[in-house]
Amino acid sequence: MDGEAHWVLHVDMDQFLVAVELLRRPELVGLPVVVGGRGDPTERAVVSTASYEARARGVRSGLALKLAKRRCPDAVFLPVDFPVYEEASARVMETLRSLPGAVVEVLGWDEAFVGIETDDPLTTARAIQAAVLEATGLHCSVGIGDTLVRAKIATDFGKPQGTFLLTRDNWMEVMGDRPTTALWGVGTRIGARLQSIGIRTVADLARADEAALVAEFGPSNGPHLGRLGRGGGRAKPDDTPWVARAHGRETTYQADLTTPVEVREALRELAERVVDDVRAEERPVQRVHLKVRFVPFFTVTRIRKLPEPTYDVEVIARTAFELFLALDDVRPVRLLGVRGEMVPPDGGY
């Protein structure tokens, strides 16, 4: 119908990994369930997703499994099962793309923006929830907005299994008194920097002097933060296929690596897996990124450009090891990561 308004719907699967697990383990419904690592809370790994029952006990994504066990001793711990989640995610995205006129921008395997023309976005959102539930057996929440930022933030007010509308008209009423960290993309570090220049709330940020933001955050990030405070930014999703810039692998070791030999061998294993990934893209590695987490939890990253692009495992592993040696740090290592940044595709990104 001519004249229909354009809306952005942010579809976010509720407790996605846990929800997928509950479909095949219905006896766990209603119990505190934690998905992470190999499902063993005595090992070094972090929570990928926790059920709402576990979240009520203080368990959050990114929390060490050992701490999750301490906070919720009776939780059921399950291992991460990537192929199953990827299959469920594909069905969700296929369902969204089947909506007439929908433009779908995938954010991750459990969330996406849907751009759609409609005069009744609430009914459309509920129809999406019903379609996803019928296709997958999974529930989702839907944020409705007139920009991507507003739609994304609206979803949190609709969780779980609900909807929420956030537009130019009610943005300040809903968000104005909230801290800047309530905004999508504003973490504690940026929030602290904003507070240091007198900006504490979303309303403060919305009316902040752009020159002050530029002085603190630069000519690009400063104005971007100002737009965030006003809920502005892009109003239409982009369904251009995402092209990877890099592939990386990392491992948290159950026993600390304490010698250079152990680190070198571990880096070679990671490099082999990275090369397998980049070969599938048919774009060689031009920069090697190293990530090291020393005991107890001190993380550093280093990058080196290679003399020429390569698929050579030995070159990538040796470069990563040289970056490690240059750190000149003798502390035990609990995590290593190798990331291969590839040459751009023909025509660029």
C-alpha positions in Angstrom: 0.0 0.0 0.0 1.4 3.4 -1.0 2.4 5.7 1.8 3.3 3.1 4.4 5.9 4.1 6.9 9.4 2.6 7.0 10.2 0.8 10.3 13.2 -1.0 11.8 12.5 -4.1 13.8 15.3 -5.6 15.9 14.6 -9.3 16.3 16.6 -10.8 19.2 16.3 -14.5 20.2 15.5 -15.0 23.9 18.3 -16.8 25.8 19.2 -18.4 22.4 21.7 -21.1 23.1 19.8 -22.2 26.3 16.5 -22.1 24.4 17.9 -24.4 21.7 19.2 -26.8 24.3 15.8 -26.8 26.1 14.1 -27.9 22.9 16.1 -31.2 23.0 16.1 -31.3 26.8 12.6 -30.3 27.9 13.1 -31.7 31.3 15.4 -28.8 32.1 12.7 -26.1 31.4 12.4 -23.9 34.5 15.8 -24.9 35.9 19.0 -22.7 36.0 20.9 -23.7 32.9 24.3 -22.5 31.9 25.9 -23.1 28.4 29.6 -22.6 28.2 32.9 -24.3 27.3 32.7 -28.0 27.5 30.0 -27.9 30.2 32.5 -28.5 33.0 32.6 -25.7 35.6 35.9 -26.9 37.0 37.6 -26.0 33.7 38.7 -22.6 32.4 35.9 -21.3 30.2 33.2 -18.7 30.3 29.4 -18.6 30.2 28.1 -18.3 26.6 24.4 -18.0 27.7 22.5 -18.5 30.9 18.8 -19.2 31.4 16.7 -16.5 33.0 16.6 -18.6 36.2 20.4 -18.6 36.3 20.6 -14.9 35.5 18.4 -14.2 38.5 21.2 -15.7 40.6 23.9 -13.4 39.1 25.1 -15.6 36.2 25.9 -13.5 33.1 27.5 -14.1 29.7 31.3 -13.8 29.9 31.4 -14.9 33.6 33.9 -17.6 34.4 32.2 -21.0 34.7 33.8 -21.4 38.1 32.2 -18.2 39.3 28.9 -19.2 37.8 29.0 -22.5 39.8 29.8 -20.5 42.9 26.8 -18.2 42.4 24.5 -20.9 41.3 25.6 -24.3 42.7 22.5 -26.2 41.5 22.8 -25.0 37.9 22.9 -27.5 35.0 26.0 -26.9 32.9 26.0 -27.8 29.2 28.7 -27.7 26.6 28.6 -25.4 23.6 27.3 -27.2 20.5 28.0 -24.8 17.6 26.6 -26.8 14.7 23.2 -27.1 16.4 23.1 -23.4 17.1 24.2 -22.5 13.6 21.4 -24.7 12.1 18.8 -23.0 14.4 20.1 -19.6 13.5 19.9 -20.3 9.8 16.2 -21.3 10.1 15.5 -18.0 12.0 17.2 -15.9 9.4 15.5 -17.8 6.6 12.1 -17.1 8.3 12.9 -13.4 8.5 14.0 -13.1 4.9 10.8 -14.8 3.8 8.7 -11.8 5.0 7.4 -9.9 1.9 9.4 -6.8 1.4 11.8 -7.4 4.3 15.4 -6.2 4.2 17.4 -8.3 6.8 20.7 -7.2 8.2 22.1 -10.0 10.4 24.0 -8.9 13.5 24.8 -12.3 14.9 23.4 -15.8 15.0 20.7 -14.7 17.4 19.8 -11.2 16.3 19.0 -9.2 13.1 17.5 -5.9 12.0 14.5 -6.1 9.7 13.5 -3.1 7.6 9.9 -3.2 6.5 7.2 -0.9 5.2 4.1 -1.0 7.3 1.5 1.2 9.0 1.1 -1.3 11.9 4.6 -2.2 13.1 3.3 -3.8 16.3 1.2 -6.3 14.4 4.1 -7.0 12.1 6.4 -7.6 15.1 3.9 -10.1 16.6 3.6 -11.8 13.2 7.4 -12.2 13.1 7.4 -13.7 16.6 4.7 -16.2 15.6 6.5 -17.1 12.4 9.8 -17.7 14.1 8.1 -19.7 16.9 6.3 -21.9 14.3 9.5 -22.4 12.2 11.9 -23.1 15.1 10.1 -23.6 18.3 12.0 -20.6 19.7 10.8 -17.3 21.2 12.1 -13.9 20.3 11.7 -10.3 21.4 11.2 -7.5 18.9 12.3 -3.9 19.3 10.5 -1.4 17.1 12.2 1.9 16.1 12.6 4.6 13.4 16.4 4.1 13.5 18.6 1.0 14.1 19.8 2.4 17.4 16.3 2.9 18.7 15.1 -0.5 17.6 18.1 -2.2 19.1 17.7 -0.5 22.5 13.9 -1.0 22.4 14.4 -4.8 22.5 15.7 -4.8 26.0 12.4 -3.2 27.2 10.5 -6.0 25.5 12.4 -9.0 26.9 11.4 -11.7 27.2 9.0 -12.6 24.4 7.6 -9.1 24.1 7.8 -6.0 22.0 8.5 -2.3 22.6 8.3 0.8 20.5 11.0 3.5 20.8 10.9 6.5 18.4 11.8 10.1 18.2 8.6 10.9 20.0 9.3 8.9 23.2 13.1 8.7 23.1 13.8 11.3 25.8 10.9 10.2 28.0 12.2 6.6 28.0 16.0 7.1 27.8 16.8 10.7 28.9 17.4 10.0 32.6 19.3 6.8 32.0 23.1 6.6 32.2 25.0 6.9 28.9 26.0 3.2 29.3 22.4 2.3 28.5 23.2 3.2 24.9 24.2 0.6 22.3 27.9 0.8 21.9 28.7 2.8 25.0 30.6 0.7 27.5 31.9 1.5 31.0 35.1 3.0 29.7 33.5 5.4 27.3 30.8 6.1 29.9 33.6 7.1 32.4 35.2 9.4 29.8 31.9 11.0 29.2 31.3 11.5 32.9 34.7 13.1 33.2 33.5 15.9 30.9 30.2 16.3 32.8 28.0 14.0 30.6 26.2 11.5 32.8 22.9 10.8 31.2 21.5 10.2 27.8 19.9 13.6 27.9 23.2 15.2 28.8 24.8 13.5 25.8 21.9 14.5 23.4 22.4 18.2 24.2 26.2 18.1 24.6 28.3 20.6 22.7 29.7 18.8 19.6 33.1 20.7 19.9 33.5 19.2 23.4 32.8 15.7 22.2 35.2 16.1 19.2 37.9 17.4 21.6 37.6 14.3 23.8 36.8 11.6 21.3 37.9 12.9 17.9 36.2 14.2 14.7 34.5 10.9 13.9 33.7 9.3 17.3 32.6 12.6 18.9 29.7 13.4 16.6 28.8 9.7 16.5 28.3 9.7 20.3 26.2 12.8 20.0 23.9 11.1 17.5 23.7 8.1 19.8 22.5 10.3 22.6 19.7 11.5 20.3 18.9 8.0 19.1 19.9 8.9 15.6 21.9 7.3 12.9 21.0 4.9 10.2 17.3 4.4 9.5 17.4 1.5 7.1 19.1 -1.9 7.5 21.6 -3.0 4.9 21.4 -6.6 3.6 24.7 -6.5 1.7 26.4 -9.8 2.5 29.0 -9.5 5.2 32.6 -10.2 4.0 35.1 -11.3 6.6 38.2 -9.2 7.0 40.0 -11.8 9.2 39.7 -15.2 10.8 41.0 -16.0 14.2 41.3 -18.8 16.7 42.0 -18.7 20.4 42.3 -21.2 23.2 42.1 -20.9 27.0 44.4 -23.6 28.4 43.4 -25.7 31.3 47.0 -25.7 32.5 49.1 -22.6 32.1 51.8 -22.6 29.4 55.0 -21.9 31.2 57.8 -22.2 28.6 58.5 -20.7 25.2 58.4 -24.1 23.7 54.9 -24.7 24.9 53.8 -21.3 23.5 55.5 -22.0 20.2 53.7 -25.3 19.7 50.4 -23.8 20.8 50.7 -20.9 18.3 51.5 -23.4 15.5 48.3 -25.3 16.2 46.3 -22.1 16.2 48.0 -21.0 13.0 47.1 -24.2 11.3 43.4 -23.7 12.1 43.5 -20.1 10.9 45.0 -21.1 7.6 42.3 -23.7 7.1 39.7 -20.9 7.6 41.4 -18.3 5.3 42.0 -20.9 2.5 38.2 -21.4 2.4 37.9 -17.6 1.7 40.7 -17.8 -1.0 42.3 -14.7 0.4 45.8 -15.0 2.0 46.9 -13.5 5.3 48.6 -10.1 5.1 48.7 -9.2 8.8 49.1 -11.5 11.9 47.4 -10.5 15.1 48.6 -12.1 18.4 46.5 -12.2 21.6 48.1 -13.3 24.9 46.4 -13.5 28.3 48.9 -13.8 31.1 48.1 -15.1 34.6 46.1 -13.9 36.3 44.1 -12.0 33.7 46.3 -9.5 31.9 45.7 -9.4 28.1 47.8 -7.9 25.4 47.5 -7.8 21.6 50.1 -7.2 18.9 50.0 -6.9 15.1 52.6 -7.3 12.4 52.2 -6.9 8.6 53.8 -9.7 6.6 56.4 -8.9 3.8 53.9 -10.6 1.4 50.5 -12.3 1.8 50.7 -16.0 2.5 48.9 -19.2 3.4 52.1 -20.6 4.9 51.4 -21.9 8.4 55.1 -21.7 9.3 55.4 -18.0 8.4 52.2 -17.1 10.4 53.2 -19.2 13.4 56.7 -17.8 13.4 55.5 -14.3 13.2 53.1 -14.8 16.1 55.9 -16.4 18.2 58.2 -13.4 17.4 55.5 -11.1 18.6 55.2 -13.1 21.7 59.0 -13.1 22.4 59.1 -9.3 21.9 56.8 -8.9 24.8 59.6 -10.2 27.0 57.2 -11.4 29.7 57.9 -14.5 31.7 54.5 -14.8 33.3 52.5 -18.0 32.7 50.1 -17.9 29.8 46.5 -18.9 30.2 45.1 -17.9 26.7 46.6 -17.5 23.2 44.9 -16.3 20.1 46.1 -16.0 16.5 44.2 -13.9 13.9 44.9 -13.7 10.2 43.8 -10.5 8.5 43.3 -11.3 4.9 43.9 -9.2 1.7 40.7 -7.4 0.7 38.5 -9.0 -1.9 38.5 -7.7 -5.5 36.7 -4.4 -5.5 37.3 -3.9 -1.8 34.9 -4.2 1.1 
